[in-house]
Amino acid sequence: MRRIMRGLTATVAVGAVLSGTQGIASAATPPRNNSKNEAVYFVHGSDLVHSDVNGGGDDCNSAWGAEMSALRKRGWTGDFVTWGFYKGDTHCTRKFDGDLNSRIQELGRRLAWDIYDHYSKHGKSVDVVAHSMGGLVVRAAITGVNRYGATSKQWPKYLYVEDVATLSTPFTGTSWATTCTVAYGWKQCSDMRPGSGFLKWSGQNPQSTQGTDWTLVGASDDDMVTSGSATGMTAKHKVIYAAHQGLEHSALPHKGPGTGWTMKYSHDNGKSWKNTTNGAGPIRLVGDALYYWTAS
């Protein structure tokens, strides 16, 4: 089975070659397919620049409203789950009351249980969209289940996560996190430092039991997470938006419901790249990444 890209002249439709699954097999494993009726999780990024450990907090509706609206307009009918991890988060479907010292691995464990309890154990798969540190939380969720699910009751035994699309996630870290660690000492900053123990622990292209198709998105305008770091994990699909398009770090989840964007993209883990001036904007690209699949 493999995923494919469609409609290159109008949109970059992202698919994937299924690279083998990990985890514990289950008789209830759902099929992989083109579907707009399965649940989509939305995981926001970090909120680290605070002098108070409890200072973090995002409004999930503001963080993901543009993306959720665009998906509904394109026919998505499944549950939309905005998942937060700060005590100060508001308007989230569900959240863990963490703080700026909550380790990313622990946030991943909490997310894994949320997905398992509400969907995986019922034989249902989910897709995930994540911004910035949120992508590391998802990565930790799948990696932790693969590493510990078979032997530890602290983690679910399996997950069904069909697609993950990440926007400016620091897969190889960010120098900004090093500065943040020195200034504030928050553990989440420490976890995102280049070469951190967490990043070394995290898996390359972690696969849920169902198999997981990753699409990594970065932007040349982003001065917080370089495009190299945003596409720095092993994954079939990678997209980098060209500079001078207004795609700063915080803008990626909010811009680009249509086409006409300049980018380069790869479907072989960055071994080769193609360029287009009529690519999908970030919001539209996420929908493409969560949908396209074919068998051949």
C-alpha positions as CSV (number, residue, x, y, z in Angstrom):
1,M,0.0,0.0,0.0
2,R,1.1,3.5,-0.6
3,R,-0.1,7.1,-0.5
4,I,0.1,9.3,-3.5
5,M,0.2,13.0,-4.4
6,R,-2.6,14.3,-6.6
7,G,-3.5,17.6,-8.4
8,L,0.0,19.0,-8.4
9,T,-0.9,22.0,-10.6
10,A,-3.5,23.2,-8.1
11,T,-2.6,21.7,-4.8
12,V,0.1,19.5,-3.3
13,A,-1.9,16.5,-2.2
14,V,0.2,14.6,0.2
15,G,0.2,10.8,0.4
16,A,2.7,8.2,1.7
17,V,4.4,4.9,1.1
18,L,3.5,2.9,4.2
19,S,6.8,2.1,5.7
20,G,6.0,-0.8,8.0
21,T,4.1,-0.8,11.3
22,Q,5.3,-1.1,14.9
23,G,3.5,-1.9,18.1
24,I,1.2,-4.8,19.1
25,A,-1.2,-6.2,16.5
26,S,-4.9,-6.1,17.2
27,A,-7.8,-7.9,15.6
28,A,-9.7,-4.6,15.6
29,T,-7.1,-2.7,13.5
30,P,-9.2,-0.4,11.2
31,P,-8.4,-0.2,7.5
32,R,-6.4,2.6,5.9
33,N,-8.4,4.6,3.4
34,N,-9.5,8.0,2.1
35,S,-11.9,9.2,4.7
36,K,-13.3,12.4,6.0
37,N,-15.3,10.9,8.8
38,E,-12.7,9.8,11.3
39,A,-11.7,12.0,14.2
40,V,-9.0,14.6,13.9
41,Y,-6.9,15.7,16.9
42,F,-5.4,19.2,16.9
43,V,-2.4,19.8,19.3
44,H,-1.2,23.3,19.7
45,G,2.4,24.4,20.3
46,S,4.4,25.7,23.3
47,D,3.8,28.9,25.3
48,L,7.1,29.2,27.0
49,V,8.1,32.8,27.5
50,H,6.7,33.3,31.0
51,S,8.3,34.0,34.4
52,D,5.7,31.9,36.1
53,V,5.7,28.1,35.6
54,N,1.9,28.2,35.3
55,G,2.0,31.1,32.8
56,G,1.4,29.0,29.7
57,G,-2.0,28.8,28.0
58,D,-3.6,28.8,24.6
59,D,-7.2,29.3,23.4
60,C,-7.8,26.2,21.3
61,N,-10.6,27.8,19.3
62,S,-8.2,30.6,18.3
63,A,-5.3,28.3,17.6
64,W,-7.3,26.0,15.3
65,G,-10.4,27.8,14.2
66,A,-9.2,28.6,10.7
67,E,-8.0,25.0,10.1
68,M,-11.2,23.4,11.5
69,S,-13.4,25.7,9.5
70,A,-11.5,24.9,6.3
71,L,-11.8,21.2,6.8
72,R,-15.5,21.4,7.5
73,K,-16.0,23.3,4.3
74,R,-14.1,20.6,2.4
75,G,-16.4,17.9,3.8
76,W,-14.9,16.6,7.0
77,T,-17.6,15.2,9.2
78,G,-15.8,13.4,12.0
79,D,-15.0,14.6,15.5
80,F,-12.6,17.5,15.9
81,V,-10.7,17.2,19.2
82,T,-8.7,20.1,20.3
83,W,-6.3,18.7,22.9
84,G,-4.5,21.0,25.3
85,F,-1.7,20.5,27.9
86,Y,-1.6,23.7,30.0
87,K,-3.7,24.6,33.0
88,G,-4.3,27.9,31.3
89,D,-5.6,26.4,28.1
90,T,-9.2,27.4,27.2
91,H,-11.9,26.2,24.9
92,C,-10.3,22.8,24.3
93,T,-12.3,19.7,23.9
94,R,-10.1,18.0,26.5
95,K,-6.8,18.9,28.2
96,F,-4.2,17.8,30.7
97,D,-3.6,20.5,33.4
98,G,0.2,20.6,32.9
99,D,2.6,23.5,33.2
100,L,5.8,24.7,31.6
101,N,7.8,22.0,33.5
102,S,5.6,19.1,32.2
103,R,8.0,17.0,30.1
104,I,7.1,16.4,26.5
105,Q,7.4,12.7,27.0
106,E,4.7,12.9,29.7
107,L,2.5,15.0,27.5
108,G,2.9,12.4,24.9
109,R,1.8,9.7,27.3
110,R,-1.3,11.7,28.3
111,L,-2.2,12.2,24.7
112,A,-1.7,8.5,23.9
113,W,-4.2,7.6,26.6
114,D,-6.7,10.1,25.4
115,I,-6.5,8.7,21.8
116,Y,-6.6,5.1,23.1
117,D,-9.5,5.6,25.5
118,H,-11.7,7.5,23.1
119,Y,-10.9,5.8,19.8
120,S,-8.2,3.1,19.5
121,K,-9.7,0.7,22.0
122,H,-12.9,0.9,20.1
123,G,-11.2,0.0,16.8
124,K,-11.3,3.6,15.4
125,S,-8.4,5.4,13.9
126,V,-7.6,9.1,14.2
127,D,-5.6,11.8,12.3
128,V,-3.5,14.4,14.1
129,V,-2.6,18.0,13.1
130,A,0.1,19.6,15.3
131,H,1.9,22.9,15.5
132,S,5.4,23.5,16.8
133,M,6.0,21.6,20.1
134,G,2.7,19.8,19.5
135,G,4.3,17.7,16.8
136,L,6.9,16.5,19.4
137,V,4.0,15.6,21.7
138,V,2.5,13.4,19.0
139,R,5.9,11.9,18.2
140,A,6.3,11.1,21.9
141,A,2.9,9.5,22.1
142,I,3.6,7.0,19.3
143,T,7.2,6.4,20.3
144,G,6.3,5.7,23.9
145,V,3.6,3.2,23.0
146,N,6.0,1.4,20.8
147,R,8.8,1.4,23.4
148,Y,6.7,0.7,26.6
149,G,3.2,-0.4,25.6
150,A,3.9,-4.1,25.6
151,T,5.5,-4.1,29.1
152,S,4.2,-1.2,31.1
153,K,0.7,-0.4,32.2
154,Q,1.7,3.3,32.2
155,W,1.2,3.3,28.4
156,P,-1.5,2.0,26.1
157,K,-0.7,-1.2,24.3
158,Y,-1.4,0.2,20.9
159,L,-2.6,3.2,19.0
160,Y,-4.4,3.8,15.6
161,V,-3.0,7.0,14.2
162,E,-3.4,7.0,10.5
163,D,-2.0,10.4,9.5
164,V,0.0,13.1,11.2
165,A,0.6,16.6,9.7
166,T,3.1,18.8,11.6
167,L,3.6,22.6,11.1
168,S,7.0,24.0,12.1
169,T,7.8,21.3,14.6
170,P,11.4,21.4,15.9
171,F,12.3,17.8,15.2
172,T,16.0,18.5,15.6
173,G,15.5,21.2,18.2
174,T,15.7,25.0,18.1
175,S,18.3,27.4,19.3
176,W,15.5,29.5,20.7
177,A,14.8,26.7,23.2
178,T,18.4,26.9,24.4
179,T,18.0,30.6,25.1
180,C,14.7,29.9,26.8
181,T,16.3,27.2,29.0
182,V,19.0,29.7,30.2
183,A,16.5,32.5,30.8
184,Y,13.7,30.5,32.4
185,G,14.8,27.0,33.1
186,W,11.5,25.4,31.9
187,K,11.8,21.7,31.2
188,Q,9.9,22.0,28.0
189,C,12.6,24.4,26.7
190,S,15.2,21.9,27.8
191,D,13.5,19.1,25.9
192,M,13.6,21.1,22.7
193,R,17.3,22.1,22.8
194,P,19.3,20.6,19.9
195,G,20.8,17.3,21.1
196,S,18.5,17.0,24.1
197,G,17.9,13.7,25.8
198,F,14.2,13.8,24.7
199,L,15.1,14.3,21.1
200,K,17.5,11.4,21.2
201,W,14.8,9.2,22.8
202,S,12.2,10.2,20.2
203,G,11.8,7.8,17.3
204,Q,12.4,8.4,13.6
205,N,9.1,8.1,11.7
206,P,7.3,6.3,14.6
207,Q,4.5,4.1,13.4
208,S,1.3,3.3,15.2
209,T,-0.1,-0.2,15.0
210,Q,-2.2,0.8,12.0
211,G,0.7,2.5,10.3
212,T,1.2,6.2,10.3
213,D,1.8,8.6,7.4
214,W,3.8,11.7,8.4
215,T,3.8,15.0,6.5
216,L,6.3,17.6,7.8
217,V,5.9,21.2,6.9
218,G,8.3,24.1,7.4
219,A,8.7,27.7,6.2
220,S,11.7,29.7,5.2
221,D,10.1,32.8,6.9
222,D,10.1,31.0,10.3
223,D,12.7,32.5,12.5
224,M,11.9,30.3,15.5
225,V,12.1,26.8,13.9
226,T,14.3,26.5,10.8
227,S,12.8,24.7,7.9
228,G,15.6,22.1,8.3
229,S,14.5,21.3,11.8
230,A,10.8,21.3,10.8
231,T,11.6,18.6,8.2
232,G,14.3,17.0,10.3
233,M,12.7,13.7,11.1
234,T,12.6,10.7,8.8
235,A,9.3,11.0,6.9
236,K,8.1,10.3,3.4
237,H,6.5,13.7,2.8
238,K,8.2,17.1,3.4
239,V,7.2,20.6,2.4
240,I,9.1,23.9,2.7
241,Y,7.4,27.2,1.8
242,A,9.6,29.8,0.2
243,A,10.5,33.0,1.9
244,H,8.6,36.3,1.7
245,Q,5.1,34.8,2.0
246,G,4.3,35.9,5.5
247,L,4.6,32.4,7.0
248,E,6.2,33.2,10.4
249,H,6.1,30.6,13.1
250,S,2.7,31.4,14.5
251,A,1.1,32.1,11.1
252,L,1.2,28.6,9.7
253,P,-2.0,27.2,11.3
254,H,-3.9,30.3,10.1
255,K,-3.0,30.9,6.5
256,G,-3.5,29.4,3.1
257,P,-6.9,27.8,2.5
258,G,-6.3,27.9,-1.2
259,T,-3.5,27.5,-3.7
260,G,-0.9,29.7,-5.4
261,W,1.9,29.3,-2.9
262,T,5.6,28.9,-3.7
263,M,7.2,25.8,-2.2
264,K,9.3,22.8,-2.6
265,Y,8.2,19.3,-1.7
266,S,9.5,15.8,-1.4
267,H,8.0,12.4,-1.3
268,D,11.2,10.4,-0.6
269,N,12.3,11.8,2.7
270,G,14.1,14.8,1.1
271,K,16.3,12.8,-1.3
272,S,14.8,14.7,-4.1
273,W,12.7,17.9,-4.3
274,K,10.3,19.5,-6.7
275,N,9.3,23.1,-6.9
276,T,6.0,24.7,-7.6
277,T,4.6,28.2,-7.6
278,N,1.0,26.9,-7.4
279,G,1.1,24.8,-4.3
280,A,-1.4,24.4,-1.5
281,G,-1.3,26.9,1.3
282,P,-0.7,25.4,4.8
283,I,-4.4,25.1,5.8
284,R,-5.3,23.3,2.5
285,L,-2.1,21.2,2.6
286,V,-3.1,19.8,6.0
287,G,-6.4,18.6,4.6
288,D,-4.6,16.9,1.7
289,A,-2.1,15.3,4.0
290,L,-4.9,13.7,6.1
291,Y,-6.9,12.3,3.2
292,Y,-5.1,10.9,0.1
293,W,-4.5,7.1,0.0
294,T,-4.5,4.4,-2.6
295,A,-3.6,0.7,-2.9
296,S,-1.4,-0.5,-5.7
